[in-house]
Amino acid sequence: MSGAMSDMTIGQAAATGYFVDQKKGEVNELKQLLKNLNIEKDIRRKRDVVKKVIAYMTLGIDVSRLFTDMIMAIETRDIVLKKMIYLYLCNYAKAEPEMAIMCINSLRRDCENDDPLVRGLALRSLCGLQLESILEYVDRPLQKCLTDVSGYVRKTAVLGVLKIYQLSPALVETNGYVEQLYRMLQDPDANVVINVVHVVNELKLQEGGFEITQSNIMMLLNRIGEFTEWGLNTVLDLVARYRPASEDEMFAIMNLLDPVMRTANSGSVLATLKCFLSLSAQMPEMHAQIIARAKPPLLTQITGGQSEVQYVTLKHLHSILHQPFAKGIFDDEFRQFFVRYNEVPHVKHLKVDLLPLIANAVNARDISMELTEYVTDVDSELSRRAIIALGELAIHLPPVSEEMTRLILSLMDVDNAYIRAQSAIVLKDVVRIHPQLSELVLPYVGKYLKRMEDSDAKAGLLWMLGEFGSTVLEAPYIVEQLVDNYDDESSNEVKLQLLNATMKLFFQRPPEVQAMLGRLLRKAVNDTSNQDLHDRALLCYRLLASNIRTAESVFAVGAATRGIEGDFAEKKEVSLKKKIFGEFNTLAVTFGMPSEQFVEEKYQLKLDRAPLSDFDVVVSNAHAGFAAPSSSSAATAETAAAPSAAATAVGSVNLLDWDDAPAPTPAAAAPVAAPPSLVLQEFVADFMTPPLFQQHWMAWADGFAGRLCQFQRLPSAAADVEAVLRGAKVFVMASGALPNNAGFKFFVYGVEHGNATTGLFLGQLLIASATGEVTATVKSDAAQQHKVRFFLDAMVTALAPSFHAVP
């Protein structure tokens, strides 16, 4: 009977369709609906059908069988329908590349539609198909849309260039898209300009990103009021990388950006502050005034708004307040950093960490009273941080050190294990910095040690017993109890500190400690649970057995071994803090670590116009050995000697107007010397140094910035280029490889013969390994700007024979 019932149940389930592929049936139904002429005439019903297709696609259901029908439906005037169909095509184009070609003509026609919204959507979809086979059909619509009358279409076209670049970088380079994008910086639509900056940053990533020149920066700054908040932050990021040519220019830019500092957007406030600090990098005495100027907007950000904004702003303040120039600026606003009941825990914790940094002898008592309230908070982490902050006040403010120490001592009587433990750890640090305060703490060490369960706290109290055992009468007897209970102790840290404290006590009070020391050494040497503990005990035993005086000098205590000037080494970390501060307004500050620790090297952007030391370059051997070249480069120098003897007609190329230049002849021709308008002199020992180079490089304006030539034969190493340039009296200050073997970078200079005062020319060469393209930036004194082209000609003349350089 039960078997019959079971069979009937299964039959009913099959009849009702439980085991039928419902989705497959629905896809077939959608296919029929898309072909239905009645639905074709009803836009609303057709929208519903296409919406269902998109919904299935979003859920991961395969609706690629509808590709042909969706292509047929693209011919519609309804913008909503077009947008959904474009989304479908872009999603399935890679899966159906042959079918996707069928929609190219429709998309190209829509790129010429009267409606700018349709043109933009069509171009975005056309570029978003991500098929190399259609690139030849994309170029013409893209070029046309870059000059469209609609700002929306132009903005979309700019992003389309980046999509094409991801498929074929060579196509973007050969069709001159980069140059056209730079010209679009003058576009009347501010959104187009911002898109141009973002795209060029991606296109020129290997060469340092967007080119930072005076004209580009001033062009953007003059339109600072037109950009959205996101666009404004993009422009400010470029300004932070700019090096003004003079103090007047620096102050002009800062006055222009000053209103931005008072905006409500936290990103703009921090970005503007970064600009001010970067622009005044050569005038560090101004940094205190800049921070004081930024004080009101920063306080506004931390007292209101979202918790995320508060946290990021507090992290940046944490980095600022560790800098010497910021000391005392925020001290009078200490109440703004008090914790509010409705704040999230991570904001509370950070505020407590900042309070010691803005404390002084005047406000320390008010701050300590507030911190005492936090000690008994239900949040144990906040309680611990409050106790640590009290310890920082005791350590760094001598006028209130004794008062703060007594306050922390009072916390040792609180009936809370983690409060007592953290107080003991902090007291140990206070005594390490200020040994004179040990008189307040030592009388209670024995009592606290008996009640302590935390291993770090017990180790800290044992350290005090060992260090000041001569003044604590019961010290040997307190330690003896721990020695007898050695086997019951589970913490290796406590055992190590017990060993150290007993050794120190032995040399202070030998008769009372000798016996217990022997027992302790025997137990520790035979303890195999921890190798460090075993080795430390063995070291102590052998020191005592071999030379008692040596052992005493190792474990000696006294005035000479007590007290630390300043702060603990692990808390100073001056270089790390400086490095993080150098990445202001980035995730490095929020994470509290340099970006190189959480960003892979291949994704790290080497920004253009950064100081010389910021590049991954090494001081060239050529610079170190001009007077006496090294033997390793002698062979290279010989092959590159007398470049003018093998020079070609490239030497007569007009670098500022390539179109008028004669075509280069690869065959050997009559020697062509460098243009007589500029004669460079031989190297003078110690004439140029890296600091002097950097000083001039940051102060002078660009005389030339752009494409120099293209190598048909790439150099195998930087030394090959250095030797060739040296033969032309152009010397290399520093050189190195670009990230991911993308090419080489050189900082070069030359001096006009007989004019060492103003006849100095500085240059930066970038050689791309993928294309062989050489780009150059050359700077000189304002009086010598007209001779920059001759310095460029001299370099091209020298490089042409060895690397087959062509325009």
C-alpha positions in Angstrom: 0.0 0.0 0.0 2.7 2.4 1.0 4.6 1.6 -2.3 1.5 2.4 -4.3 1.1 5.7 -2.5 4.8 6.5 -3.2 4.5 5.8 -6.9 1.3 7.9 -7.1 3.1 10.8 -5.3 6.0 10.7 -7.7 3.6 10.6 -10.7 1.7 13.6 -9.4 5.0 15.5 -8.9 6.1 14.8 -12.4 2.7 15.9 -13.7 2.8 19.2 -11.9 6.3 20.0 -13.3 8.5 19.8 -10.2 11.2 18.2 -12.3 10.8 20.4 -15.4 13.5 23.0 -16.2 11.2 26.0 -15.7 13.9 28.6 -16.5 14.7 26.9 -19.8 11.0 27.0 -20.7 10.8 30.7 -19.7 13.8 31.6 -21.9 12.1 30.0 -24.9 8.9 31.9 -24.0 10.9 35.1 -23.9 12.3 34.3 -27.4 8.8 33.9 -28.7 7.7 37.2 -27.1 10.6 39.1 -28.6 9.4 37.9 -32.1 5.8 38.8 -31.4 4.6 41.6 -33.6 2.0 42.7 -31.2 4.6 43.2 -28.5 6.8 45.0 -31.0 4.2 47.7 -31.4 3.6 48.1 -27.7 6.7 49.8 -26.1 5.6 49.1 -22.5 5.1 45.4 -23.1 8.4 45.2 -24.9 10.2 47.0 -22.1 8.8 44.4 -19.7 10.1 41.5 -21.8 13.6 43.0 -22.1 13.6 43.8 -18.4 12.9 40.1 -17.7 15.9 39.2 -20.0 18.1 41.6 -18.1 16.9 40.2 -14.7 17.7 36.6 -15.8 21.1 37.8 -17.0 21.8 39.5 -13.6 20.8 36.3 -11.8 23.4 34.4 -13.8 21.0 32.5 -16.0 22.3 31.9 -19.5 20.2 33.9 -22.0 22.7 34.0 -24.7 20.3 32.2 -27.0 18.4 35.4 -27.3 21.4 37.3 -28.7 20.0 37.4 -32.3 16.6 38.5 -31.2 18.1 41.3 -29.0 20.1 42.6 -31.9 16.9 42.8 -34.0 15.3 44.7 -31.2 18.0 47.4 -31.1 16.3 49.3 -33.9 14.0 51.4 -31.6 13.6 55.0 -30.7 12.8 54.3 -27.0 15.9 55.3 -25.0 15.1 53.0 -22.0 14.8 50.0 -24.3 18.1 50.9 -26.1 19.9 51.2 -22.8 18.8 47.7 -21.7 19.7 46.2 -25.0 23.1 47.8 -25.0 23.7 46.4 -21.6 22.8 42.9 -22.8 25.1 43.2 -25.9 28.1 44.3 -23.9 27.6 41.4 -21.4 27.5 38.7 -24.1 29.7 40.1 -26.8 32.8 38.2 -25.7 30.8 34.9 -25.6 29.3 35.6 -29.0 32.0 37.6 -30.9 30.8 36.6 -34.4 27.2 37.5 -33.6 28.3 40.8 -31.9 29.7 42.0 -35.3 26.1 42.0 -36.5 25.3 45.0 -34.3 28.2 47.1 -35.3 26.3 49.0 -38.0 23.4 49.7 -35.7 25.7 51.1 -33.1 27.6 53.2 -35.6 24.4 54.6 -36.9 23.3 55.4 -33.3 26.6 57.3 -32.8 25.3 59.8 -35.4 21.8 60.0 -33.9 20.3 63.5 -33.3 19.8 62.7 -29.6 23.1 63.2 -27.7 22.0 60.7 -25.1 21.7 58.0 -27.8 25.0 59.0 -29.3 26.7 58.7 -25.9 25.1 55.4 -25.0 25.9 53.9 -28.5 29.6 54.9 -28.3 29.9 53.6 -24.7 28.5 50.3 -25.8 30.6 50.2 -29.0 33.8 50.7 -27.0 32.6 48.4 -24.3 32.2 45.3 -26.5 35.9 44.7 -25.8 36.5 42.9 -29.1 39.8 43.4 -31.0 38.1 42.4 -34.2 36.0 45.6 -34.3 38.7 48.1 -33.5 38.8 49.2 -37.1 35.1 50.1 -36.9 35.4 52.0 -33.6 38.1 54.6 -34.6 36.0 56.8 -36.8 33.0 57.2 -34.5 35.3 57.7 -31.6 37.3 60.5 -33.4 34.0 62.2 -34.3 32.5 61.9 -30.8 35.7 63.5 -29.3 34.6 66.7 -31.1 30.9 66.4 -30.6 28.8 69.4 -29.7 27.5 67.6 -26.6 29.6 67.5 -23.5 28.1 64.2 -22.5 29.2 62.6 -25.7 32.7 64.1 -25.5 32.9 62.9 -21.9 31.9 59.4 -22.9 34.4 59.4 -25.9 37.3 60.3 -23.6 36.5 57.2 -21.5 36.2 55.2 -24.7 39.8 56.0 -25.6 40.8 54.2 -22.4 38.7 51.2 -23.3 40.4 51.0 -26.7 43.8 51.4 -25.0 43.2 48.3 -22.9 42.7 46.3 -26.1 45.3 47.9 -28.3 47.8 50.5 -26.9 49.5 50.8 -30.3 46.3 52.0 -31.9 45.9 54.8 -29.3 49.6 55.9 -29.8 49.5 55.8 -33.6 46.2 57.6 -34.0 47.3 60.5 -31.8 44.7 60.2 -29.2 47.0 61.3 -26.3 47.8 64.6 -28.1 44.1 65.1 -28.8 43.3 64.5 -25.1 45.8 67.1 -24.0 44.2 69.6 -26.4 40.8 68.8 -24.8 42.0 70.3 -21.5 40.6 73.5 -22.8 37.1 71.9 -23.3 34.3 74.2 -22.1 32.7 71.3 -20.2 34.5 70.8 -16.8 33.4 67.1 -16.6 35.2 66.4 -19.9 38.4 68.0 -18.6 38.3 65.8 -15.4 37.8 62.7 -17.6 40.7 63.7 -19.7 42.9 64.0 -16.6 41.9 60.5 -15.4 42.3 58.9 -18.8 45.7 60.4 -19.5 46.9 59.3 -16.0 46.1 55.7 -17.0 47.5 56.0 -20.6 50.8 57.5 -19.3 51.0 55.4 -16.2 54.5 54.0 -17.0 55.8 57.5 -17.8 54.6 59.1 -14.5 51.0 59.8 -15.3 49.6 63.2 -16.4 52.2 65.7 -17.5 52.6 68.3 -14.8 53.5 71.6 -16.5 52.9 75.2 -15.5 50.5 75.8 -18.4 48.4 72.7 -17.6 48.2 73.5 -13.9 47.3 77.1 -14.4 44.7 76.2 -17.0 43.0 73.9 -14.4 43.4 76.3 -11.5 41.7 79.1 -13.5 38.6 76.9 -13.7 38.7 75.6 -10.1 35.2 76.8 -9.4 33.6 74.8 -12.3 34.6 71.3 -11.1 32.5 69.0 -9.0 33.8 67.8 -5.6 35.3 64.7 -7.2 36.8 66.7 -10.1 38.1 69.2 -7.6 40.0 66.5 -5.7 41.5 65.2 -9.0 42.8 68.7 -9.8 44.2 69.1 -6.3 46.0 65.9 -6.6 47.8 67.3 -9.7 48.6 70.6 -7.9 50.2 68.7 -5.0 52.6 67.2 -7.5 53.5 70.6 -9.0 56.7 72.5 -8.1 56.2 76.2 -8.4 58.9 78.2 -10.2 59.1 80.9 -7.6 57.7 82.0 -4.2 55.4 84.5 -5.8 53.8 81.7 -7.9 53.5 79.5 -4.8 51.7 82.2 -2.8 49.4 82.9 -5.8 48.4 79.3 -6.0 47.9 79.0 -2.2 45.7 82.2 -2.2 43.7 80.7 -5.1 43.1 77.4 -3.1 42.4 79.0 0.2 38.6 79.1 -0.3 38.6 75.4 -1.0 40.1 74.8 2.4 36.8 76.1 4.0 34.5 73.8 2.0 32.4 71.1 3.7 33.9 68.3 1.7 36.4 66.4 3.8 38.3 65.2 0.8 38.8 68.7 -0.6 40.0 69.9 2.8 42.6 67.2 3.1 43.6 67.5 -0.5 44.1 71.3 -0.2 46.1 70.8 2.9 48.3 68.4 1.1 48.7 70.9 -1.7 49.8 73.6 0.7 52.4 71.3 2.4 53.7 70.2 -0.9 54.0 73.6 -2.5 55.9 74.9 0.5 58.2 71.9 0.7 61.2 74.2 0.3 59.9 76.5 3.1 59.3 74.2 6.1 59.1 77.3 8.4 55.6 77.9 6.8 54.2 74.5 7.8 53.1 75.6 11.2 51.2 78.5 9.7 49.6 76.1 7.2 48.4 73.7 9.9 47.0 76.7 11.9 45.1 77.8 8.8 43.7 74.3 8.4 42.8 73.9 12.1 39.1 75.2 11.9 38.0 73.0 8.9 39.8 70.0 10.4 38.0 70.5 13.7 34.7 70.8 11.9 35.3 67.5 10.2 35.9 65.6 13.5 33.0 67.1 15.4 30.3 66.4 12.9 29.3 64.3 10.0 29.7 60.6 9.4 31.9 58.4 11.6 34.0 57.3 8.5 34.9 60.9 7.8 35.7 61.5 11.5 38.0 58.5 11.5 39.9 59.4 8.4 40.3 63.0 9.5 41.5 61.8 13.0 44.0 59.5 11.4 45.4 62.4 9.4 45.5 64.5 12.5 47.4 61.7 14.2 50.0 61.9 11.5 50.2 65.7 11.6 50.5 66.0 15.4 53.6 63.7 15.3 55.4 66.4 13.2 57.5 68.9 15.2 56.0 71.9 13.5 52.4 71.0 14.7 53.3 71.0 18.3 51.0 73.2 20.4 48.6 74.2 17.6 45.6 72.2 18.7 46.3 72.3 22.5 43.6 75.0 23.2 41.0 72.9 21.5 41.5 69.7 23.5 37.9 69.5 24.5 37.0 68.9 20.9 38.8 65.5 21.2 36.7 64.3 24.2 34.7 61.2 23.6 31.0 61.5 22.9 28.6 58.8 24.1 27.1 58.2 20.6 30.4 57.9 18.7 31.5 54.5 17.3 34.2 52.6 19.1 37.0 53.1 16.6 36.5 56.9 16.7 36.5 56.9 20.5 39.8 54.9 20.5 41.5 57.3 18.1 40.4 60.4 20.0 41.9 59.0 23.2 45.1 58.2 21.4 45.3 61.9 20.3 44.7 63.5 23.7 48.3 63.0 24.9 49.6 64.7 21.7 47.7 67.9 22.4 48.4 68.0 26.2 50.5 70.5 28.0 51.2 71.5 31.6 48.1 73.7 31.6 45.5 71.3 30.2 46.9 68.0 31.5 44.8 67.9 34.6 41.6 68.5 32.7 42.5 65.8 30.2 43.5 63.4 33.0 40.1 63.8 34.7 38.4 63.0 31.4 40.6 60.0 30.8 39.8 58.7 34.3 36.2 58.6 33.4 37.0 56.4 30.3 38.9 53.9 32.5 35.7 52.4 33.9 33.9 52.3 30.6 32.3 49.0 29.5 34.5 49.0 26.4 37.7 47.3 27.6 39.8 48.5 24.7 38.8 52.1 25.4 39.7 51.6 29.1 43.2 50.3 28.2 43.8 53.1 25.8 42.8 55.7 28.5 45.3 54.2 30.9 48.0 54.2 28.2 47.2 57.9 27.6 47.6 58.7 31.3 51.0 57.0 31.1 51.9 59.2 28.1 51.0 62.3 30.2 53.3 61.1 33.0 56.1 60.3 30.6 56.1 63.4 28.4 55.0 66.1 30.9 57.5 66.3 33.8 55.5 69.0 35.7 52.6 66.6 36.2 54.5 63.3 36.1 54.2 62.6 39.8 50.5 63.5 39.9 49.7 61.2 36.9 51.8 58.4 38.5 49.7 58.6 41.7 46.5 58.6 39.6 47.6 55.4 37.8 48.6 53.8 41.1 45.1 54.4 42.4 43.7 52.4 39.5 45.6 49.4 40.8 43.0 49.1 43.5 40.1 48.9 41.1 38.3 45.6 41.2 38.9 44.8 37.5 41.6 42.5 36.2 42.4 44.2 32.9 42.5 47.7 34.5 45.0 46.5 37.1 47.0 44.7 34.4 47.2 47.7 32.1 48.0 50.0 35.0 51.0 47.8 36.0 52.3 47.8 32.4 52.1 51.6 32.2 53.7 52.1 35.6 56.7 50.0 34.4 57.1 52.3 31.4 56.8 55.4 33.5 59.5 54.1 35.9 61.8 53.2 32.9 61.6 56.9 31.7 61.6 58.5 35.2 63.5 56.3 37.7 63.0 58.9 40.4 59.2 58.0 40.5 60.1 54.4 41.5 59.8 55.6 45.2 56.1 56.0 44.7 55.5 52.6 43.0 57.9 50.1 44.7 56.2 49.9 48.1 53.2 48.4 46.4 54.9 46.0 44.0 54.8 43.0 46.2 51.1 43.4 47.0 50.1 43.9 43.4 52.3 41.0 42.1 50.4 38.5 44.3 47.0 39.6 42.8 48.2 39.8 39.2 47.2 37.2 36.6 48.2 38.9 33.4 51.6 37.7 32.1 52.7 41.1 30.7 51.8 42.8 33.9 53.6 40.2 36.1 56.7 40.5 33.8 56.6 44.3 34.3 56.4 44.1 38.1 59.3 41.5 38.1 61.4 43.9 36.1 60.9 46.6 38.8 61.8 44.1 41.5 65.0 43.1 39.7 66.0 46.7 38.9 65.3 48.2 42.3 65.7 45.1 44.5 68.2 46.9 46.8 65.4 49.3 48.0 62.6 46.7 48.3 63.3 44.8 51.5 61.1 41.8 50.7 62.1 41.5 47.1 64.1 38.2 47.4 61.2 36.6 49.3 58.6 37.7 46.8 60.8 36.3 44.0 61.4 33.0 45.9 57.7 32.2 46.0 57.7 32.5 42.2 60.8 30.3 41.9 59.2 27.6 44.0 56.1 27.7 41.9 58.1 27.7 38.6 56.4 24.6 37.3 53.0 26.1 37.8 53.8 29.1 35.7 52.6 28.8 32.1 53.9 32.1 30.6 57.4 31.9 29.1 57.6 35.7 29.2 57.2 35.6 33.0 59.8 32.9 33.3 62.3 34.9 31.3 61.7 38.0 33.4 61.9 35.9 36.6 65.4 34.6 35.5 66.6 38.2 34.7 65.2 39.6 38.0 66.8 36.8 40.0 70.2 37.4 38.4 70.0 41.1 39.1 69.0 40.5 42.7 71.9 38.0 43.1 74.4 40.7 42.5 72.6 43.2 44.8 71.9 40.8 47.7 74.0 37.6 47.2 73.4 35.8 50.5 69.6 35.9 50.3 69.4 34.9 46.6 72.2 32.4 46.0 70.2 29.3 46.9 67.1 30.2 45.0 69.2 31.2 42.0 70.7 27.7 41.9 67.2 26.1 42.0 65.9 28.4 39.3 68.8 27.7 37.0 68.4 24.0 37.4 64.7 24.1 36.6 65.2 26.5 33.6 68.1 24.6 32.1 66.0 21.4 32.2 62.9 23.2 30.8 62.5 22.0 27.2 59.2 23.8 26.7 60.8 26.9 25.3 64.2 27.1 23.5 64.8 30.8 24.4 64.3 30.2 28.0 66.6 27.1 28.0 69.4 29.1 26.2 69.0 32.1 28.5 69.4 29.9 31.6 72.4 28.1 30.1 74.0 31.5 29.3 73.5 32.7 32.9 74.9 29.4 34.3 78.0 29.5 32.1 78.6 33.2 32.8 78.6 32.5 36.5 80.8 29.5 36.2 83.4 31.1 33.9 83.8 34.7 35.2 81.7 36.2 37.9 82.8 39.7 37.2 81.7 39.5 33.6 78.3 38.2 34.7 78.0 41.1 37.1 78.7 43.6 34.4 76.0 42.1 32.2 73.4 42.2 34.9 74.5 45.3 36.7 71.9 47.8 37.8 72.3 51.4 39.0 72.0 55.0 38.0 74.0 54.5 34.8 71.6 51.8 33.5 68.3 53.6 34.5 66.4 56.2 32.7 65.8 56.8 29.0 66.1 60.1 27.3 63.1 61.1 25.2 61.0 58.1 24.4 61.2 54.4 23.7 62.8 53.5 20.3 59.8 51.5 19.2 57.6 54.6 19.7 59.8 57.1 18.0 60.0 55.5 14.5 60.8 58.9 13.0 61.6 57.6 9.5 58.4 55.6 9.3 56.2 58.5 10.5 58.0 60.8 8.0 57.4 58.3 5.2 53.7 58.0 6.0 53.3 61.8 6.3 54.9 62.0 2.8 51.9 60.1 1.5 49.4 62.5 3.1 45.8 62.1 1.9 46.2 58.5 0.9 45.3 55.1 2.4 48.8 55.0 3.8 47.8 57.4 6.5 44.6 55.6 7.2 46.3 52.2 7.4 49.3 53.6 9.3 51.9 52.0 7.0 53.6 53.0 3.7 51.8 52.2 0.5 54.6 49.8 -0.5 53.5 47.4 2.2 49.9 47.0 0.9 50.2 47.9 -2.8 52.1 45.6 -5.2 55.0 47.2 -7.0 53.5 46.8 -10.4 50.5 48.9 -9.3 52.5 51.7 -7.6 52.4 54.9 -9.6 55.7 56.8 -9.9 54.4 60.3 -10.2 55.9 62.8 -12.6 57.5 65.9 -11.2 58.5 64.1 -8.0 61.8 65.0 -6.4 64.8 63.1 -7.7 65.1 61.0 -4.6 61.5 59.7 -5.0 62.4 57.8 -8.2 63.8 54.3 -8.1 67.1 55.5 -9.6 70.7 54.9 -8.6 73.5 57.4 -8.9 75.1 56.8 -12.3 78.5 55.3 -12.5 79.1 57.8 -15.3 78.8 60.7 -12.9 81.1 59.1 -10.4 83.7 58.3 -13.0 83.9 61.3 -15.4 87.4 62.1 -14.4 88.6 58.5 -14.6 86.1 56.1 -16.3 85.7 52.7 -14.8 87.2 49.7 -16.7 83.7 48.1 -16.9 82.4 50.8 -19.2 85.6 51.3 -21.2 84.5 49.0 -24.0 81.1 50.7 -24.3 82.7 54.1 -24.3 85.1 53.0 -27.1 82.2 51.9 -29.3 80.3 55.1 -28.7 83.3 57.5 -29.0 83.2 60.2 -31.6 79.5 60.0 -32.4 79.7 62.8 -34.9 81.8 60.6 -37.2 78.8 58.2 -37.7 76.0 60.7 -37.4 73.3 60.8 -39.9 71.0 63.6 -41.1 69.0 63.2 -38.0 71.1 65.9 -36.5 69.5 68.5 -38.7 66.0 67.5 -37.6 63.8 70.4 -36.3 62.6 69.0 -33.0 59.9 71.6 -32.6 58.3 70.9 -36.0 58.6 67.3 -37.1 56.5 67.8 -40.2 59.1 70.0 -41.8 62.0 67.7 -41.0 63.8 65.7 -43.7 63.4 62.0 -43.5 66.3 60.2 -41.8 68.6 58.1 -43.9 69.8 54.9 -42.1 72.8 54.5 -44.4 76.0 56.2 -43.4 76.3 59.8 -44.5 78.8 62.6 -44.2 79.4 63.6 -40.6 77.1 66.3 -39.3 78.3 68.1 -36.2 76.0 69.4 -33.5 74.5 72.8 -34.3 77.0 75.5 -33.9 74.6 77.7 -31.9 75.4 75.6 -28.8 78.8 74.2 -27.9 78.9 72.1 -24.8 82.0 72.0 -22.7 83.9 69.0 -21.2 82.9 67.9 -17.7 84.4 69.9 -14.9 85.0 67.8 -11.7 82.5 68.4 -8.9 80.5 70.9 -11.0 77.2 69.2 -10.5 75.8 67.5 -7.4 72.4 65.8 -6.9 71.2 68.5 -4.5 72.1 71.3 -6.9 70.5 69.4 -9.8 67.3 69.0 -7.8 67.3 72.6 -6.7 67.5 73.9 -10.3 65.0 71.2 -11.6 62.3 72.3 -9.2 62.9 76.0 -9.7 63.1 76.2 -13.5 60.2 76.1 -16.0 60.0 73.6 -18.9 61.7 74.7 -22.0 60.6 71.6 -23.8 58.3 68.6 -22.8 57.2 66.0 -25.3 58.3 63.3 -27.7 61.9 63.5 -28.7 62.5 60.5 -31.1 62.0 56.8 -31.4 64.6 54.1 -31.1 64.5 51.3 -33.6 67.1 49.4 -31.6 66.6 49.4 -27.9 69.6 49.7 -25.4 70.3 46.6 -23.4 71.3 48.6 -20.3 71.3 52.1 -19.1 75.1 52.2 -19.4 74.8 52.0 -23.2 72.9 55.3 -23.4 75.1 57.0 -20.8 78.3 56.2 -22.8 76.8 57.6 -26.0 75.6 60.8 -24.3 78.9 61.3 -22.6 80.6 61.4 -26.0 78.3 64.3 -26.9 79.3 66.1 -23.6 75.8 65.4 -22.1 76.3 63.9 -18.7 74.0 61.6 -16.7 73.3 62.6 -13.1 71.2 59.6 -12.3 69.6 56.7 -14.2 67.6 53.5 -13.5 65.0 51.1 -14.8 61.3 51.9 -14.7 58.9 49.6 -12.8 58.1 46.2 -14.4 61.0 46.7 -16.9 58.9 49.3 -18.8 62.1 51.1 -19.9 64.8 53.4 -18.6 64.8 56.9 -17.0 67.7 59.3 -17.1 68.4 62.7 -15.5 71.0 64.5 -17.7 72.7 67.9 -17.9 75.1 69.8 -20.1 77.0 73.1 -19.8 77.5 75.7 -22.5 81.2 76.2 -23.3 82.4 79.4 -21.6 79.1 80.1 -19.8 79.1 78.0 -16.7 77.0 80.7 -14.8 73.7 80.6 -16.8 74.5 78.1 -19.6 73.3 75.0 -17.7 70.7 72.7 -19.3 68.9 69.9 -17.3 66.9 67.1 -18.9 64.9 64.0 -18.2 64.7 61.2 -20.7 62.2 58.4 -20.7 62.7 55.4 -23.0 59.7 53.1 -23.3 60.8 49.5 -23.9 57.5 48.5 -25.5 57.6 51.1 -28.3 61.1 52.5 -28.2 59.6 56.0 -27.9 61.8 58.6 -26.2 60.2 61.5 -24.4 62.1 64.4 -23.0 61.7 67.3 -20.6 64.4 70.0 -20.7 64.8 72.9 -18.4 67.2 75.9 -18.3 67.6 79.4 -17.0 65.1 81.8 -18.4 67.8 83.6 -20.4 68.8 80.3 -22.2 65.3 79.1 -23.1 65.9 79.8 -26.8 68.9 77.4 -26.8 67.0 74.4 -25.5 66.2 73.1 -29.0 70.0 73.0 -29.7 70.6 70.9 -26.6 67.9 68.5 -27.8 69.5 68.4 -31.2 72.8 67.5 -29.7 71.3 64.5 -27.8 69.4 63.2 -30.9 72.6 63.6 -33.0 74.5 61.5 -30.5 71.8 58.8 -30.0 70.9 58.3 -33.7 73.8 56.2 -34.9 73.8 53.8 -32.0 70.1 53.2 -31.6 68.8 54.2 -35.1 66.8 57.0 -33.6 64.1 58.5 -35.9 61.6 61.3 -35.5 
